[in-house]
Amino acid sequence: MDAETETDDSIEAAWDFRARAAQAWDERSRTSTTTWVPPILAALVDRARNSALGRFYPYTSHTALAFSTGPRHWLGEGEVLPVAIELVPEGLYVVRTRSAGAVLETADADEAVAEAERLVERLMEDGQAPTRAVLGQSDGDRR
């Protein structure tokens, strides 16, 4: 693949990028006095990637890990899920939905991811979240 003319839009590449960025973010958070964000993003990205949320494209928005059904949702290439997991200064994860706001506050990345998974499934069943599958990705395709 020619890096100047093509990009890898695969979910795997998106998660790889997000994992590297989270590691760098956490390292900066550990050594910086100019940020309030705790170094807990890499653990969250790892847990989310290896969960049912791994079938969606990850992205960060401010201090939250969010998900979409396509690689460039801002260009209309995918829909944003109405669930995100936010980092807060106290070193906690806050699971939020667009409609209900904060649903869970926890120090445990596994608990936050499990709640986000549950909410995504419930919102899909209720028709409040995108239900279309991500192209080329099914639960059976995940590692």
Disulfide bonds with the S-S distance in Angstrom:
none
